[in-house]
Amino acid sequence: MPGSRLPAMLPIWLGTATHEPFAPLEADAEAEVAIVGGGITGVTLALLLAEAGLSVLLLEAHSIGGGSTGHSTGNLYQLVSGGLHALAQHWSPEVARAVAQSRGEAIDLIERNIHQHGIACGFRRCALHWYADIAHAQPFIEHEFHAARQAGLPAHLASEWDEPLTTAVGPILVLPQQAQFHPLLYVRSLAQLAARPRCRLFEQSPVLHIDLERRTLATAHGTVHAHHVVLATHTPKGMHGVQAEMLPQREYALASLVEHATDTPSWPPGIYWGHGVDRHSVRQLQTAQGDYLIVVGEAVKTAQHTASECMDRLEELARRCFGVQRVAYRWSAQSYRAADGLPYIGRSGNGAYIATGFGADGLSYGTLAAMILADQIRGQANPWSELYRPDRVTPLKSARLVMEETVGTATAFVEDRLTRRPGRRADDLAPGQAAILKSEGDTLAAYRDGGGELFVVSPVCTHMKCMVRWNDAERSWDCPCHGSRFAPDGTVIEGPALEPLKRLR
């Protein structure tokens, strides 16, 4: 098992943004709306509701924007990473058009917020470029072009392209008037704007128990009672039916400082997606520290891969295709892809408002979700509520991915319980190493940190009792079933799990 050869994982957004922290919740509180999650969905919703005069309380387990938002690409676009033409085939051209239009309205809201409040987050309108890197992938680009045009988007095919796209094969799909920004600077600025006497935000306040019948949220130091509960946590906390219809995935990313002799960036502005042998996305980021090239790799199933190998493949791709020499930042992000291709946004059957199933398209969908939920909570009509309703029933549209996820979950469950693992002892673990061990008939998850301290926890995920697996790039225990992730000491990092892994002697 790899040890500690990988450097610490840190998103470029966290490395290039300052933060004015909010205090943790220290007492019981009440509000009309309680929001769990301080990413782009929760913070945008808090601001919209505060501007409407509602009392709001937001609970963030870690730091504002430090979760999925702070691990994203910072790209905003109307297409979807799985292909707009796939939505048109799976649903209808009308649904694909509605998705593109609704996502466009979310980008417009982000732009209005930035201009209205003078938020310095590097926002710019730019084009999205989607290209094939091998001949047999070219039909996908052409299908996506026709789907974009059918959806009313001003897309065109370009036969000539800029120098950096040396791996492109055939015409490139170009969609103008998309956008890029620094997501963490944006969300943390929104949080400061939202904070007011009737809108309170708390950090370092993980929710430990949710009672939706009584509309209460319990933290370590206080209980919140609210008329409306919103779970803006990327995947709903606790047990929810939609979790069985979503596939948790991780994408790995890196950022390299661009070295150039002139003031002209070596990579043109825009969003660049490669499709074919090496699925990837590329963009440039300008910061006070210099210009960076960001490269993101293909999504893989959570806890069903070796993280360090994914990172190594991405670095090799970045060197081979884009001339990257030195990597300044490395990180990964978790996403949850809905079985029928559309997010779940709205009030669920158990009474909570949820926003999940965004796939790798979370910044635009998260903003859209906040717009929809704000209208629903205020009792106002929203043109997109019906499209994304969480209680929709689509067995035929969801069957393939649900079956894929069911088989994957069952396989992981059986393998981890019936497959005999290599015998090791905790004393054998070198600093930076982790393993699933057997001790006196018990199965343990053990990790020894760089200072030699040993952490031993139960390997059974507290969400639905699947066995966790070690993530050697981010030094976490990840669950292959529904995407819960835990720190070496068992603390919940993300996912539907509410309770930490049990600490063992």
C-alpha positions in Angstrom: 0.0 0.0 0.0 1.3 3.5 -0.8 2.6 5.4 2.1 3.0 9.2 2.4 4.7 9.9 -0.9 1.8 12.1 -2.1 1.9 15.7 -1.0 -1.0 17.1 0.9 -4.2 17.6 -1.1 -5.3 21.2 -1.2 -7.7 22.9 -3.7 -6.4 26.0 -5.4 -9.5 27.9 -4.3 -8.6 27.3 -0.6 -5.0 28.2 -1.3 -5.9 31.6 -2.9 -8.8 32.8 -0.8 -9.0 34.6 2.6 -11.7 33.9 5.1 -13.5 35.7 7.9 -14.7 32.9 10.1 -18.2 32.6 11.6 -18.5 31.3 15.2 -19.9 27.8 15.9 -23.4 27.4 17.3 -23.2 27.4 21.1 -26.8 27.5 22.2 -30.3 26.5 21.2 -31.9 28.6 18.5 -35.0 29.1 16.4 -35.6 30.3 12.8 -38.2 30.1 10.1 -35.7 28.3 7.9 -32.8 26.1 9.0 -30.2 25.3 6.3 -27.7 22.5 6.6 -24.7 23.1 4.4 -22.7 26.2 3.6 -21.8 25.7 0.0 -23.1 27.6 -3.0 -26.6 26.1 -2.6 -27.0 26.9 1.1 -25.4 30.3 1.1 -27.2 31.5 -2.0 -30.5 30.3 -0.5 -29.7 32.1 2.8 -29.1 35.4 1.0 -32.3 35.1 -1.1 -34.4 34.3 1.9 -32.8 37.0 4.0 -33.5 39.5 1.3 -37.1 38.4 1.4 -37.2 39.1 5.1 -37.3 35.6 6.5 -35.4 34.5 9.6 -32.7 32.0 8.5 -30.1 29.9 10.4 -27.3 28.1 8.5 -25.2 25.4 9.9 -21.9 24.4 8.2 -19.9 21.5 9.5 -16.5 22.9 8.6 -15.9 26.2 6.8 -18.2 28.2 4.4 -17.5 27.0 0.9 -14.9 24.5 2.0 -16.8 21.4 0.8 -17.9 20.6 -2.7 -17.9 24.3 -3.8 -14.3 24.8 -2.7 -13.3 21.6 -4.6 -15.0 22.5 -7.9 -13.6 23.8 -11.2 -15.1 27.3 -11.0 -16.7 26.8 -14.4 -20.3 27.9 -15.2 -22.1 26.5 -18.3 -25.5 25.6 -19.7 -24.5 22.2 -21.1 -24.1 19.2 -18.8 -21.0 17.1 -18.4 -22.9 13.9 -19.4 -24.1 15.5 -22.6 -27.2 17.5 -23.4 -28.0 15.1 -26.3 -28.1 12.3 -23.7 -30.8 14.2 -21.8 -32.7 14.8 -25.1 -32.7 11.1 -25.9 -33.4 10.0 -22.3 -36.2 12.5 -21.7 -37.0 14.7 -24.7 -35.6 17.7 -26.6 -38.0 19.9 -24.6 -36.5 18.7 -21.3 -33.0 19.3 -22.6 -34.0 22.8 -23.6 -35.5 23.5 -20.2 -32.3 22.3 -18.5 -30.1 24.5 -20.6 -32.4 27.5 -20.0 -32.7 27.0 -16.3 -28.9 26.7 -15.9 -28.5 29.8 -17.9 -30.8 31.7 -15.5 -28.6 30.5 -12.6 -25.5 31.8 -14.3 -27.3 35.2 -14.8 -28.1 35.3 -11.1 -24.4 34.8 -10.2 -23.4 37.6 -12.6 -26.1 39.9 -11.2 -24.9 39.2 -7.6 -21.3 39.9 -8.5 -22.1 43.2 -10.3 -24.6 44.4 -7.8 -22.4 43.8 -4.7 -19.0 44.4 -6.3 -17.7 40.9 -5.5 -14.1 40.5 -6.6 -14.0 36.9 -7.7 -12.5 36.9 -11.2 -15.8 36.5 -13.0 -15.7 36.6 -16.8 -17.8 35.5 -19.6 -16.1 33.0 -21.9 -16.7 30.2 -24.4 -16.9 26.5 -23.7 -14.9 24.3 -26.1 -15.7 20.6 -26.3 -13.5 18.5 -28.5 -12.6 14.9 -29.3 -9.1 13.6 -28.8 -9.6 10.5 -30.9 -11.5 10.0 -34.2 -14.2 7.7 -32.9 -15.2 10.2 -30.3 -16.0 12.9 -32.9 -19.7 11.8 -33.4 -20.3 12.6 -29.7 -19.2 16.2 -30.4 -21.5 16.5 -33.4 -24.4 15.0 -31.5 -23.8 17.5 -28.7 -23.7 20.4 -31.2 -27.0 19.5 -32.7 -28.6 19.0 -29.2 -27.3 22.4 -28.1 -28.7 24.1 -31.2 -32.0 22.3 -30.7 -32.0 23.6 -27.1 -31.7 27.2 -28.4 -28.1 27.7 -27.6 -25.8 29.7 -30.0 -23.3 26.8 -30.5 -21.2 26.4 -33.5 -18.5 24.0 -34.8 -15.0 25.4 -35.3 -12.6 23.8 -37.8 -9.6 25.8 -36.5 -8.5 26.2 -32.9 -5.9 27.7 -30.7 -2.4 26.2 -30.4 -2.8 24.6 -26.9 -5.5 22.2 -28.4 -2.9 20.0 -30.0 -4.8 16.8 -29.1 -8.1 17.8 -30.8 -9.4 15.7 -33.6 -12.1 17.1 -36.0 -14.3 20.1 -35.5 -14.7 21.6 -32.0 -18.0 22.5 -30.4 -17.9 26.1 -29.2 -20.6 27.6 -27.0 -20.1 31.4 -26.2 -21.3 33.3 -23.2 -20.5 30.7 -20.6 -18.5 31.9 -17.5 -15.7 31.3 -15.0 -15.0 32.6 -11.5 -13.3 31.9 -8.2 -16.1 30.0 -6.5 -14.8 30.3 -2.9 -14.3 34.1 -3.1 -17.9 34.4 -4.5 -19.5 32.1 -1.9 -17.7 33.6 1.1 -18.6 37.1 -0.1 -22.3 36.0 -0.4 -22.1 34.7 3.2 -20.9 38.1 4.5 -23.7 39.8 2.6 -26.3 37.3 4.0 -25.2 37.7 7.6 -27.6 40.0 9.5 -29.6 39.8 12.7 -32.3 37.6 11.1 -29.9 35.5 9.1 -27.2 33.8 11.2 -24.5 31.6 9.9 -22.5 29.2 12.0 -19.3 27.2 11.1 -17.7 24.2 12.7 -21.2 23.1 13.7 -21.9 19.6 12.2 -25.4 18.3 12.6 -25.4 15.1 14.6 -29.1 14.3 14.6 -32.1 15.3 12.4 -35.7 15.0 13.6 -37.9 16.0 10.6 -41.2 15.4 12.4 -40.3 18.0 15.0 -38.2 20.0 12.6 -35.1 20.0 14.9 -31.4 19.8 14.2 -29.0 18.8 17.0 -25.4 19.8 17.1 -22.8 19.2 19.9 -23.7 22.5 21.6 -27.2 23.5 20.6 -30.5 22.4 19.0 -32.2 24.4 16.2 -35.9 24.4 15.7 -37.3 25.7 12.4 -40.5 25.7 10.3 -38.6 24.6 7.2 -35.5 22.4 7.1 -33.2 22.5 4.0 -30.5 19.8 3.5 -28.1 21.6 1.2 -25.3 19.1 1.8 -24.7 17.8 -1.8 -26.3 14.6 -0.7 -29.0 14.6 2.0 -27.9 13.8 5.5 -29.4 10.7 7.1 -31.6 8.2 5.3 -33.4 9.4 2.1 -34.8 7.4 -0.8 -33.0 9.3 -3.5 -29.7 8.0 -2.2 -30.5 4.6 -3.8 -30.8 6.4 -7.2 -27.5 8.2 -7.2 -24.0 7.2 -8.1 -21.2 8.8 -5.9 -18.1 9.7 -7.9 -14.8 11.5 -7.4 -12.9 13.6 -9.8 -9.2 14.4 -9.3 -7.7 17.8 -10.2 -4.4 19.7 -10.2 -3.2 23.3 -10.8 0.2 24.2 -12.1 1.7 27.7 -12.1 2.2 28.9 -15.7 5.6 30.2 -16.5 5.8 32.7 -19.4 8.1 35.5 -20.3 5.4 38.0 -21.4 2.2 39.3 -19.8 0.2 37.3 -22.3 -1.2 34.0 -20.8 0.0 30.9 -22.6 -3.5 29.4 -22.4 -6.5 31.3 -23.8 -9.5 32.1 -21.7 -12.3 29.6 -21.8 -13.5 26.2 -20.7 -12.0 23.3 -22.5 -13.4 19.8 -22.3 -11.7 16.8 -23.9 -13.7 13.7 -24.8 -12.4 10.3 -25.9 -9.3 8.4 -24.6 -8.5 11.0 -21.9 -11.6 12.7 -20.6 -10.5 15.9 -19.0 -11.3 19.6 -18.6 -8.8 22.5 -18.7 -9.0 26.1 -17.7 -6.8 29.0 -16.7 -7.0 30.9 -13.5 -5.4 34.4 -12.9 -4.5 35.2 -9.3 -2.3 37.6 -7.5 0.3 34.9 -7.2 0.3 34.3 -11.0 -1.5 32.4 -13.7 -2.4 28.8 -13.1 -3.5 26.0 -15.4 -6.2 23.7 -13.9 -6.6 20.2 -15.2 -9.4 17.9 -14.1 -9.6 14.2 -14.8 -12.4 11.7 -15.5 -14.9 10.8 -12.7 -14.4 7.4 -11.0 -16.7 5.6 -8.5 -16.1 6.6 -4.9 -14.0 4.1 -2.9 -13.8 1.7 -5.9 -10.5 3.0 -7.2 -6.9 3.7 -5.9 -6.8 7.4 -5.4 -3.0 7.8 -5.8 -3.1 6.0 -9.1 -5.8 8.4 -10.4 -3.7 11.3 -9.3 -0.7 9.9 -11.0 -2.6 9.3 -14.3 -3.9 12.9 -14.2 -0.3 14.3 -13.7 1.0 12.2 -16.6 -1.9 13.5 -18.8 -1.1 17.1 -17.8 2.6 16.6 -18.6 2.0 14.8 -21.9 -0.8 17.0 -23.3 -0.3 20.4 -21.7 3.4 20.6 -20.8 2.8 20.8 -17.0 6.1 20.6 -15.2 5.4 21.4 -11.5 2.1 20.9 -9.7 1.2 23.5 -7.1 -2.2 22.2 -5.9 -3.8 18.8 -5.9 -7.4 18.0 -4.9 -10.5 15.9 -5.7 -14.2 16.5 -5.5 -17.2 14.3 -4.8 -20.3 14.4 -7.0 -23.6 12.5 -7.0 -25.1 11.6 -10.4 -28.9 11.1 -10.5 -30.1 7.9 -12.1 -32.4 9.6 -14.6 -30.0 12.5 -15.4 -31.9 15.3 -13.6 -31.2 16.7 -10.1 -33.6 16.3 -7.2 -34.6 19.7 -6.0 -37.6 20.5 -3.8 -39.5 19.2 -0.8 -39.1 15.4 -0.3 -41.6 13.0 1.1 -40.2 13.3 4.6 -40.8 17.0 4.7 -37.2 18.2 4.2 -36.2 20.4 1.2 -33.3 18.7 -0.6 -31.0 19.6 -3.5 -28.9 16.8 -4.8 -27.9 14.7 -7.9 -26.0 17.5 -9.6 -23.3 15.3 -11.0 -20.2 17.2 -12.0 -22.3 20.3 -12.8 -22.9 21.6 -9.2 -22.1 25.3 -9.3 -24.9 26.2 -11.8 -27.3 23.6 -10.4 -26.6 24.6 -6.9 -27.5 28.2 -7.7 -30.6 27.1 -9.6 -31.6 24.9 -6.6 -31.4 27.9 -4.3 -33.6 29.9 -6.7 -36.2 27.1 -6.8 -36.2 26.4 -3.0 -36.4 30.1 -2.1 -39.6 30.3 -4.2 -41.1 27.1 -2.8 -40.4 28.2 0.8 -42.0 31.6 0.2 -45.0 29.9 -1.5 -44.3 31.3 -4.9 -44.4 29.6 -8.2 -41.2 28.6 -10.0 -41.1 27.6 -13.6 -38.5 24.8 -12.9 -40.0 23.2 -9.8 -41.9 20.5 -11.7 -38.9 19.5 -13.8 -36.6 18.8 -10.9 -39.2 17.6 -8.3 -37.6 15.0 -6.0 -40.6 12.8 -5.7 -40.8 12.0 -9.5 -41.0 8.4 -10.4 -39.0 7.4 -13.4 -38.3 3.6 -13.2 -37.5 3.1 -16.9 -35.2 6.2 -17.1 -33.4 5.3 -13.9 -33.2 1.5 -14.4 -29.7 1.3 -15.9 -27.9 3.4 -13.4 -29.9 2.1 -10.4 -28.9 -1.4 -11.4 -25.3 -0.4 -11.9 -25.2 1.2 -8.5 -27.1 -1.7 -6.8 -24.7 -4.2 -8.3 -21.7 -2.1 -7.3 -22.9 -1.7 -3.8 -23.8 -5.3 -3.4 -20.4 -6.4 -4.8 -18.6 -4.1 -2.4 -20.7 -5.3 0.5 -20.0 -8.9 -0.2 -16.4 -8.6 -1.1 -15.5 -6.7 2.0 -17.2 -9.2 4.3 -16.3 -12.5 2.6 -12.9 -11.8 1.0 -10.0 -12.7 3.3 -7.6 -9.7 3.5 -3.8 -10.1 3.9 -2.9 -10.6 7.5 -1.3 -7.5 9.0 -0.8 -6.1 12.5 -1.1 -2.4 13.5 2.6 -2.5 14.6 3.5 -3.2 10.9 2.1 0.1 9.7 4.7 2.7 8.8 3.9 6.4 9.2 1.4 7.4 6.5 0.1 3.8 6.0 -3.4 2.4 6.6 -5.0 -1.0 6.4 -8.0 -3.1 7.4 -6.8 -5.4 10.1 -8.0 -8.4 12.1 -7.4 -8.4 15.9 -8.8 -11.0 18.2 -11.6 -11.7 15.8 -12.6 -8.1 15.2 -12.1 -6.2 12.0 -10.4 -2.8 12.4 -9.5 0.2 10.2 -6.1 1.5 11.3 -3.9 4.4 10.2 -0.6 5.7 11.5 0.0 9.4 10.9 3.3 11.0 10.0 4.2 11.5 13.7 3.7 7.8 14.5 0.3 8.1 16.2 -2.1 5.2 15.5 -5.8 5.8 14.8 -8.0 2.7 15.0 -11.7 2.9 14.1 -14.5 0.6 13.1 -14.5 0.0 9.3 -18.4 -0.1 9.3 -19.9 3.0 7.8 -22.5 4.5 10.2 -24.9 5.3 7.3 -25.9 1.8 6.0 -23.2 -0.5 7.4 -21.0 -0.9 4.3 -17.3 -1.4 4.8 -15.1 1.7 4.2 -12.0 1.7 2.1 -8.8 3.7 2.5 -8.2 6.8 0.2 -4.4 7.0 0.0 -4.4 10.4 -1.7 -6.6 12.3 0.8 -6.0 10.0 3.9 -9.6 9.3 4.5 -11.9 6.3 4.9 -14.4 6.3 2.1 -17.6 4.3 1.7 -18.3 2.7 -1.7 -22.0 2.5 -1.1 -23.3 6.0 -0.7 -20.2 8.1 -0.6 -19.7 8.9 3.1 -16.2 9.9 3.9 -14.4 9.9 7.3 -11.2 11.3 8.7 -8.6 8.8 10.2 -10.1 9.5 13.7 -13.5 8.6 12.4 -14.9 12.2 12.1 -17.4 12.6 9.3 -15.9 14.6 6.3 -18.9 14.4 3.9 -21.7 12.3 2.7 -25.0 11.1 4.2 -23.5 9.7 7.4 -24.3 11.7 10.5 -22.3 9.7 13.1 -18.5 9.2 13.1 -16.8 5.9 12.8 -16.5 4.3 16.2 -13.1 4.8 17.8 -11.5 1.5 19.0 -8.6 0.7 21.3 
